[in-house]
């Protein structure tokens, strides 16, 4: 009799755990659907509301002047698309860095990665674009990537000497301030026109986006997101600890290299097009 009671109790516990997991999955799905609906509504509002108001009928193309069409397709739609693409890239970069350092505060801006990318882009804008040289979008992303990898390298060197995560975050802030100081030093010796362009870009802005920019950032972010998606199982195992990840066959060293590279690519793409923007926790 006692054995039957224990068996039934175990079945109840197992069924309760499965039920809680199922309810959690349904909650996640409901939250994702709500966030998707909100993103779509804000996307429409971002396009329709501004100095020139655009109605839904004008947005649908049923009526509207040539000026309205130009405002929509040449100005507002590229900006809105860039916000969605780079906003998702920023979130994914933050997730990768938080997983790598096992710290919810870690992010491209906090660890100085965005500042390093900003420094590299500033050098390109001042010394190349200032001399009349044309720099493509991929070249800007490459420069930002090199700057991001430089800052990330210093953070990784610090992580070998510092075991305290809070001190590691402070080290990242320090590296970011050093990169910002170098950027300001470069701006001091730049021409007036370069200073204006660099100042507008360094504040973080989505103005001036074109469809060519959107195509480039969409290609870079899509490939990176696909690569991170293929790493989802190793990342899930890595979040449970190094020992568990090794036991299930995860190559820890290769996974860490991929996390650093992909987070730097995403941060570089963000900084190259929109400037050093960050997210609030």
N, C-alpha and C positions, 0 to 999 in steps of 0.2 A: 504493500500500500504506500509505504514511504517512497519506494523507488518510483512508483507511478506519479506521485506528487512532485518529486524532483524533476522527472522527465517533462511533465506538463509545465512546470515552472521554467525550465530551460526553453521549451518551445515558445512560451509567452515572451521570454526575454529576447529570443531571436526574432520573433515576429515584431516585437516592439521596436527593436533596432532597425529592422527593414522598413517598418512603417515610418520611423523618424527620418530615415534616409530618403524615402520616397517623398515625404512632405517637404524636406529640404530641397530636393530637386525641383519640385513644383514651385516652391517659392523663388528659386533662382530663375526659373523660366518666366515666372510672372514679373519679376523685377527687370529681366532683360527686355521683355515685351514693353513694359512701361517706359523704360529708358529709350527704347527705339522709337516709340510714339512721341516722346518729348523731344528727341533729337530731330525728328521729322518736322514737328511743329515749329521749333526754334529755327530750323533751316528755312522754312517758308517765311517766318516773321523777319528773319535776317535779310531776305531778298526783297520783301515788300515794304518794310519800314525803313525810312531814311529821310534825307533832305528832300528827296522826290518820292512821294508815296506811290506805290504801284498796287493796283487792285489785282485780285485773283484772276479776273477775266483778262486783264492785260498780260499777266504772267502766263496764262494758258495760251496766249497768242491769238485770242479771238478778236481783240481790238487793241489799238495802241499805236502811237506814233513811232517814227524811226528813232527818235531820241530815247524813248522808253525802251525800245528793243536793244539799243546800244548800251544803255545803263545796265540792263539785266544781263545780257550775254557777254559784255566786255568788261564789266566792273564787278557786279555783285555776285554772279554765279561763280566765277573763278575764286573770289574771296571765300565764299561759303564752302566750296569744295575743298579749298586749301585748309580751312578751319577743321573740317571733318577728318581729312587725311592726317594733318600734322597733330591734331589733338589726339587721335588714336595712336600715332607714333610716340607721342610724349607719354601717354599712359603705359604703353608697352615697354618703353625704355625704363620708366620708373619701376615697373614690375620686375624686369630682369635684374636691375641693380639691387632692389630690395631682396630678391631671391639670392643673389650672389653674396651680399654682405649680411644677410639674415637680419636686416634692420629696416623697420617701416619708415624711417626718416630718409633713407638713402634715395637719391634721385639725381638726374643730370645736373640740375642747378645747384643743389646742396653740396655735391661732391666736387664742384668746380669744373665738371666736364663741359658744360655749356660755356663757361668763361674761357676755357682753352680753345674751344671751337671758335668763339667770338674773336679771340686774339688772332688766330690764323686767318680768318676771313678778313679781319681789319687790315692785316699785313698785305693780303692780296688786293684789297680794294684801294689801298693807298699807293702801293709800289707798282702795281701792274695796271689797274684800271685808271689810276691817276696819270699814267704816261700814255694813255690812249690805246692800250692793249685790250682786246676783247677777250673776256673770260666767260666760258660757257657755264651752264648750270651744273654740269657734272664736275667741272673744275672747282667750282665753289664748294660743292659737297665734298670733293676730295680734300681740299684745303681744310675744311671744317673737321673732316674725319681725322686728319693728321693731328690737328690741334686737340681734338677730343681724346685721341689715343695717347698723346703726350701727357695730358692731365691725368688720364686714367692710369698711366704707367707710374706716375708719382704717387697716386693714391694706393696702388698695389704695393709699391715699395714701402709706404708707410704702414700698410696692413701687416707686413712681415715683422715690423718692429713694435707695433702697438696692438695689444690684444683687446683693449677697451674700445668698444664700438663708438661710444660718445666722443672719445678723443679722436677716433678716425674721422668722424663727421667734422670735428673742429679742424682737422688737418685738411679735409676737402675744402672747407670754407677758406682756409689760409691759402691754399693753392689757387682757388678762384680769385681771391683778392690780388695775388701776385700777377695772375694773367690779366686782370682788369687794369692793374697799374702799368703793365707793359703796353696794353692797348692805349691807355691815355697818353703814355709817352710817345707812341707812334703818332697819335692824333695831333700832338703839339707841333710836330714838324711837317704836318700835311698841309696841302693847299686848302684854301677856303671852300672851294666847291666839294672837295673830298670830305671835309669836315662836316658839311651839311648833310651829305648823303649818308655818311657813317653815323652821324648823330641820330638821324631819323630811323635808320635800320637798327641801331643798338638799343633803342627803346622797346623793341619788339612790336612789330606791326604786320598786318596782312594786306596792307594797301600796296597797290602796284602789282598785284598778282595777275598773271596772264595764263591762258590755256596751255602755253608751252611749259610754263613752270609747273602747272598742275599735272601735266603728262609725265614730266620727269620725276616729280615727287611721288606720284602714284606708282610709277614703275619701281622706284627704289624701295618704297615702303611695302608694296605688295610682295616683292621677292623676299624681303626681310621677314615680314609677317608669316609667309608660307614656311620659311626656314624655322622660325620659332615654333610654329604649329607642329612641325615634324619633330621638334624637341620636347613636346608636351609631356610625354611619359618619363623621359630622363629628368626633366625639371621637377615633376611631381615626386619622383624618387629622391631627388637631391634635397627637396624641402623637408624630407623626413630624416635627414642626417647623412653625413658622408659614409658611415659604416653601412647603413641600409642600402644606399645607392651602390656601393661597391659589391655588396652581396647579391644584388639583382643584376649585376653585370654592366653598370654604367661606368664609362671612362670619365672619371672626375676631372682630370686635367684637360681633356678635349672639351668637355662640357663647359668648364670655366672659360676657356679661350673663346668658345662660341658665344657665351654670354657677354663677354667684354667686347668682342668685335661687333655683334649685332646691336648692343645698346649704344655703342659709339657711332655706328652707321645711322641709327635712328636720331640720335642727338645731333649729329652733323647735318642731317637733312632738315631738321627743325631750325637750327641756327642759320644755315645757309639761306633759307627762304624767308623766315619770319623773325630772325633775330633771337637773342637769348631770352626765351620765355620759360616760365616755370609753372608748376601747378601747386595748388594749396592742398595740404593734407587735412 
